[in-house]
Amino acid sequence: MSYQDSPPDILGLYCLREGHDTNVYTTLVDVREIIAQLPPDIVEILRQQRLHFQTSDWVDASSIRVQQGRAILEGYSLHLPVHWENMVGLDEDAKSALALLQEAIIAAKPHKVHLEPGMLVFFNNQRVVHGRTPYTDLWFDGGGRVVNRAYFRRELLLREEATRMI
C-alpha cells in the first residue's frame, strides 16, 4: 500500500482460519529498533526523496500516480512496499542504504504473534514493520490459513462526517 501517497496508519489482522501449518507467526518489529541499528548517514538518505516504488506486475497501475523520488522514513514512520523488490534506489548511495535497511530488518528480533481463529490484532502501520514467518507445511486443499486485513487512516476517522451515525 505504500505506493499510495498516504498509506494506512492502522492495520488490523483478523484470523478466520489457522490452516494446517500451526507454526506460522505474524512478525512485528518497532521501526525505532531498526533505525537504531543504522548509521546516521544511512538514516538521512532514507529521509530524502531518493527512492522509487514500483507496483507489482499484477497491479493495474493505470490509476496510480507514480511518484519518482520519495522518502521512506519520516520521523519514526517507515513506508515500505508490500514486496521488497518493488523498492528501488535512484542512485548508488540510495541502493546501498536500502541494502543496509534490509539487513537491519532481517537482523531485528521480531515480536511473534500466532494468530488463531477469532483473534484480532491491530498495530500502528507507520511505526511497525510487519511480516510473516514462512510456511513449512503448506497444503493446497482449501483448508489453508485465512487472515483478513483492514486498513484505517487517522485523517478519515477525524472527519466529522465519519463520526455520524447513519
N, C-alpha and C positions, 0 to 999 in steps of 0.2 A: 504493500500500500504506500510505500514511501516515494513512488513516482508521482504521487499527488503533492500539491503544494502544502497541504495541511493533513498529515497523516493522523490516524486516530490517537486520542490521548489515552483512552482506557480500552483495554482488550479483555473480553470475557471468554472463557472456555467452559463449555458445559458438556460433560461426558454422558452420552446416551448409552453407549455400549463399550465395554472394556476390550473385547476381542480376545482372540486366542493367546496372544503374546502378552502375558501379565508382567513382563519385565520392561515395559515401555514407560518412560517418565517424561514429563514436561520439565524442561530446564529453564531456570531463571537466574540471571546474573545482573547485579546492580551496575549501571554504567559507571558510577564513581569508582568502583573496584577496577574496572577495565582501564579507565583513564589514568589511575594511579600507577599503572604498570608501564605507561608510555612516557618517553622523553618529552619535555615541554615543546621542543621544536616540531615534533610529530603532531602533538595536540593542536598546535597553532595551524598546521597545514589542514587538519581535519575541520577546522573552524572557517577555512577560506573556501571560496567558490571555485574549487579546482577538481571537482568530481562530477561524474555524469552517471545517471541511472538509465539503463536500457530496460525495455519491457521484455518479458519472456515471449518466445515465439508464439505461444498460444493466446496471447492477449491482443485484442483488437485495439491497436494504439491510435486509430484514426481520430478518436475523440479526446485523446490525452495530449495536453500541451507539454511538449518535451522541453525541459529546461537544461540548456548547456551550462555547465559550471554552477555547481551548488555546493554548499557546505553540508556536512553530515553531522556536525557537532555544534550545538547551540547551548551554551551553559553546560548542564549535565544531561541534556537531551540528545540522544543519538538516533539519527534517522537512517536506518539500514533497509535495503531492498529485501524482499522476501527470499530471493535467490542471490547468494553472494556473487555469482558470476555476472550478475546484471549491473554491478558497480564497477565503474571504470575511472582510473585516474587520468586526468587530462595532460599530465606531464610526468616526467620520471620521478620527481620528488613525491608527487601525489600517489603514484603507483607504489612507491616504497612505503609511504605512510599507510596505505591500505593493507599491504602485506604485514606490517607490524601490528596494525589493529587486529587483523585476523588471528595472528599468533597470540595476542593478548586475550582475545575472546576464547580461543581454544584452551589456553593455559589457565583461565579463570576456573575457580571452584564453584560450580553452579549449585543452586538450591534445587533439589529434585522433588517434584510433586507427582505422585502416582494417582492419576485420575480414575475413579471408579464410577459406575453408573449412578447418576443423581448428583455428582459433585459439580460445583460451580466455582471457578476461580477467576477473580478479577485482579488485574495488575496495571500499573502505570506504564503504558506502552512507550512513553517518552523517556522513562528512567530505567527500564529493564530490557535487557536483550533476552529473548526467549527462543527456545528451540525444542527439539525432541530427541531422545536417545534413539539409536537405530532399532529397527525391528529385528528380532532374532528368530521368531517363529511365525512367519507370515504365511497365511493360507489365503487362497482366493476362492473361498466357498460362500461368500456373502455374510460371514459372521465376524468380520474384522472390526477393528476399533472405529467408533463413530464419535467425533467430537465436533460440536457446533461452535462457531465463533460469533461474537457480537462486538461491534466497534462503536465507540462513543467519542464524541468531540465536545469538549467543555463549552465551546462557543455556542453550540446548539442548545445545550442544557441551560444556558444563561438567558436565552431569548425569552421574552415574555410569552410569546405565543406557544412556546414549548412547555410552559408550565400550566396552561389552562386545561381543564378537563373538557372533554367533548361528550 
